[in-house]
Amino acid sequence: MFRRSRNLKYVLSLVPGKRRLGTYRFLPIFFCIGGVMEWIMINVRIGKETFYDVYRRKQSERAYQGKIDEGVTAEPASVEKH
């Protein structure tokens, strides 16, 4: 276990800015990772949809279901023949 800890400390010490920035020196790395994740969610298609396509569809379905539950949306009336 101590061997892993030493190896991890060594790898972390390779990141510059320890004296000036302290722990915050890792912030740009995570900022870039977040940006890459966002780009993937917007642009990479899995099947026929991206993450945001699914999100918009689900949001629309929830809004429509909410209107139906409130009775705002008029359902097509059944035509009765006399």
C-alpha positions as CSV (number, residue, x, y, z in Angstrom):
1,M,0.0,0.0,0.0
2,F,2.8,2.4,0.9
3,R,4.4,1.7,-2.5
4,R,1.3,2.8,-4.3
5,S,1.1,5.9,-2.1
6,R,4.7,6.8,-3.0
7,N,4.0,6.3,-6.7
8,L,0.9,8.4,-6.6
9,K,2.8,11.2,-4.7
10,Y,5.5,11.1,-7.3
11,V,3.1,11.3,-10.2
12,L,1.2,14.2,-8.5
13,S,4.5,16.0,-7.8
14,L,5.2,16.1,-11.6
15,V,2.3,18.6,-12.1
16,P,3.9,22.1,-11.9
17,G,2.7,24.9,-9.7
18,K,2.8,23.2,-6.3
19,R,4.2,26.2,-4.4
20,R,2.0,28.9,-6.0
21,L,-1.3,27.2,-6.6
22,G,-1.3,24.2,-4.2
23,T,-4.2,21.9,-4.8
24,Y,-5.7,24.3,-7.3
25,R,-3.0,23.4,-9.8
26,F,-5.2,20.5,-10.9
27,L,-8.1,22.7,-11.8
28,P,-7.2,23.3,-15.5
29,I,-6.9,19.5,-16.0
30,F,-10.5,18.9,-14.7
31,F,-11.8,21.9,-16.6
32,C,-10.5,20.4,-19.8
33,I,-11.9,17.0,-18.9
34,G,-15.3,18.7,-18.3
35,G,-15.1,20.4,-21.7
36,V,-14.3,17.2,-23.5
37,M,-17.2,15.5,-21.8
38,E,-19.6,18.3,-22.8
39,W,-18.4,18.1,-26.4
40,I,-19.0,14.4,-26.4
41,M,-22.5,14.8,-25.0
42,I,-23.3,17.3,-27.7
43,N,-21.6,15.8,-30.8
44,V,-21.1,12.1,-30.4
45,R,-24.1,10.0,-31.6
46,I,-24.8,6.7,-30.0
47,G,-27.2,5.0,-32.4
48,K,-29.3,7.8,-33.8
49,E,-29.3,10.1,-30.8
50,T,-27.0,12.3,-28.7
51,F,-27.4,12.9,-25.0
52,Y,-29.1,16.2,-25.6
53,D,-31.6,14.7,-28.1
54,V,-32.7,12.2,-25.4
55,Y,-32.8,15.0,-22.8
56,R,-35.0,17.3,-24.9
57,R,-37.3,14.4,-25.8
58,K,-37.8,13.4,-22.2
59,Q,-38.3,17.0,-21.1
60,S,-41.0,17.4,-23.8
61,E,-42.7,14.1,-22.8
62,R,-42.7,15.2,-19.1
63,A,-44.2,18.6,-20.0
64,Y,-46.9,17.0,-22.2
65,Q,-47.7,14.4,-19.5
66,G,-48.0,17.2,-16.9
67,K,-50.5,19.0,-19.1
68,I,-52.5,15.9,-19.6
69,D,-52.6,15.3,-15.8
70,E,-53.8,18.9,-15.3
71,G,-56.4,18.5,-17.9
72,V,-55.1,21.4,-20.0
73,T,-54.5,19.4,-23.2
74,A,-57.8,18.6,-25.0
75,E,-58.0,15.0,-26.0
76,P,-59.7,14.3,-29.3
77,A,-63.4,13.9,-28.5
78,S,-64.9,10.7,-29.6
79,V,-67.5,11.1,-32.3
80,E,-70.8,9.5,-31.3
81,K,-73.4,8.6,-33.9
82,H,-77.0,8.8,-33.0
